[in-house]
Amino acid sequence: MSRKLFILIIALFCFALSASGWADEAEDVKQIKELLNKEGWAVWHGEVDKVLSCYAPGFVGYSASPDSAALSKSRYDGFTTYNDPEEWAVSISTPDELRKYASQNLSKTPRSLEDFIAKHPDWKGGQQIRHVHVKGDHALAIARYWSKTPDLENRETIYGERRTVWLLSRIKGEWKITSWIGGISSGQRVTKWGPPE
């Protein structure tokens, strides 16, 4: 076998292995996004068992959102508030606390939120998984939660967003959420409308 042919075969073999790795990583990213979307849907609808099925045993959740006394340590760039890590705290550390979180059923909103939606029927919001990084059986994902609220009375639109870090592990072949850091950044801005025509 000539040296050039040998090098070509090795190069093709390495490319095939690399492409296989990319395909596996793409499948992992897809599964992680599906898991996080499933978790969000299940929390919204109060599907407790479905929420809990997304989490690993020993899950711990952290909150990066400071209380009002700690806001002075946060960094603000005109739209986004970056919360000071020295103010982060443990928010969920036991199975009972996780079950309480899973039982929220956000679709059955309190009256005040129903009134808000009635007043702002064009309100929109959602979740975007902005980044997923996989390394072996561990992964990190960044989710952005956003809202857009047109206010007819004040002739303005209020934009809001919040970002959360999700940490995951593959356990017995399935991705599970092992931790999160909620609210690492948040933002709000108001855009005024022009005069009515």
Steps between C-alpha positions, in 0.01 A plus 500: 500500500639839405568756771249749350224239495578402859482866612172546313346193668612621845361849429164359387485274805570794733237712323245217532569475875475877535174514304361222717593704809326806355188294430500364857545849643219636278272223628599581861423869444161408352418275797605768751285765331205259495552425872509868597193576288320203658590628848374851420172371355444264794564776758258730317227233506568363848592152372695411814618151397615627160693783665666266749591254221729770354716520813784289636497373858684748721403802288591838651370830362666838552359850467711782364222756547590718797255643745439875486776573753757332274398671175758772556773240438352400164648637177265674256590584140190694401282195435639194677568456869786259574450366850800495734611138568566593863123532541405163347320253726373142514131497404415126477693238695253227596257271313208674678613841376534363147149350521361836619666671202360232266148550639466868405265452202571843354212467253257546792616852559402716796232760438755783478675331207168423331419872528842584353444273199149640451647851500784396265347246258795538260749387765748247367772298670710193455812298564803467274784257564781728385807284561575134578848364565549124535811327630463125541213432739474858625343810347428865563213693342401868507131581474357843427146576618348805337182705496354779289213698648326766289327748732218673311416733787851642537589457130819306566644151470682339791767243414636267767739209514673270746773238453556175685791256494400131493745222591426148379644149508431188299380238749435146380486629144257789568569869551386633838517843661749495789498869587409848387598856577188705443502866406869556431389805305175683443396800303215735424459792266207713392446631148258791466269512201467798274198731515171344390407558137 
